[in-house]
Amino acid sequence: MSTEQQPKDIFALYIQNVDKFFNGVEKTIPSYHQSITDLQQEWLQAFENNIKSVVTLQQEFANKAGINTTVPEAALKAIRDTNEEVVKSYSVQNQVFLAAIDATKQNVKTFNDNAKSFADMNKNIMRYWISAFTPTRS
């Protein structure tokens, strides 16, 4: 049996339920984050292992079949340069992605701050209207 105070009106019950919901969601965020990070790392490792296995198999086949795998230096340079550009591109893409996440986070924070201000303004307007139409007692 719960020892927490049971609300007597609908608004208190609503706020209590909202608090319970968001507290539950907040508790799950770290486990979701960890699970997604673990999945991403496992996928990346599997992808890397798959590529290395395919290259090793192709290398073994070429060696056993007597295929010459020597490539001109210009081709090797082009492959190295292309790979370097891909790595740089990924780094830039990552920086853009992180900047977009930061901008989105800031936008959500601004929205949240503005929502609080808007709610306060509405509360003040409501108080004004109620006071304007409530008869005063003399």
N, C-alpha and C positions, 0 to 999 in steps of 0.2 A: 504494500500500500504506500502511495506517495505521501510525503509529508509536506509537499508544497501547497501553498495557499490556493484554493480553488476560487476563481473569479466569480463575482456575482452578476456582472453585466456583460453584454455581448461584446463591447469594445475591449474590455480587459481580457476576455477569453480570446478574442481575435489576436490581440497583441501577444498574449502568452503563446498561442499557436504559431504565430509568425516567428517569435523568438526561438521556439523549439525547432522549427523547420530550418532556420538559418544556422543555428548552432549545430544541428546534425550535418548540414551541408559543409560547414566550415571544418568539421572534424574529418570529413572524408577527403578533402582537398589534398592533404599531404600523401595519402595512400594512392590517390589517382595520379598525382605527380610522379611518385616513385614508380608506379606500375608502368606509366607511359615512358618514363626514362629507361626503365629496364627493358621494355619491349623494343624501344628504339635502338638501344645498345645491342640487344640480341639479334635484331634484324640486320643491323650494320655488320656485326660479326659474321652472321650467316652469309650475307652477300659477299663479304671479303673472302671468306673461305671458299665459296662457290667459284668465284673468279680465279682464285689461286689454283684450285683443283683443275679447272678447265685449262688454264695455261700450262700447268704441269703435265696434264694428259697430252696436250698438243705438242709440248716439247719432247716428251718421251716418244710419241709417234714419229715426229720428225727425225729424231736421232736414230730410231730403229729402222726407219724407212730410208735413211741416208739422204734426207732432204737438206740441202744447204740453207741454213738460216742466217747466214751473214748478210747484213744490210749495209748499203753505202753510208758513210758518215753523214752525208747531207740528210738522208732519211732519218737517221737516228737523232740528229740535231732537231729536225722538224718535229719529231715525236716528243722529244724532251721539251721543246719550246711550247708546243701545244698543251702538254700536260701542265706546264708551269702557268700558262694562261688560264687553264681550267681551274687550277687551285686558286689563283688570284681572283677569278670570277666568283668562285664559291665564297671566298672571304668577303668580297664586296656585297654579294647577295646576302650573306649572313648579317653584315653590318646594317644593310637596308632593312632587313626583316626585324632585327632587334630595335632599330629606330622606329619602325612602324608600331611595334608592340609598345614601346615607351610612349609614343604619341597617342596610341589608343588608350593606354592606361591614364595618361593625363586628361584625355577627353572624358573618360568615365569619371575621373575625380572632379573635373569641372562640372559635369552634369550633376553629380551627386551634391556638390556645393550649391549649385544653382537650384536644385530641387529643394534643398533645405531652405534656401532664401525664398523661393516661391511659396513653399508651405507656410513659412512665417508670415509672408505678405498676405496670403489668403486668410490666415488666422486673425491677423490684425483687421482686415476688411470685415470678416465675420463679426468680430467684437464690435467694430464701429456700427455695423448695421443692426446688430442686436441692441446695442445701447441707444441707437437712434429711434428704434421702434418699441423699446420697452418703456412703459409709463414710469415716470419717476414718482416716488412717494414723498409727500410733503410732511 
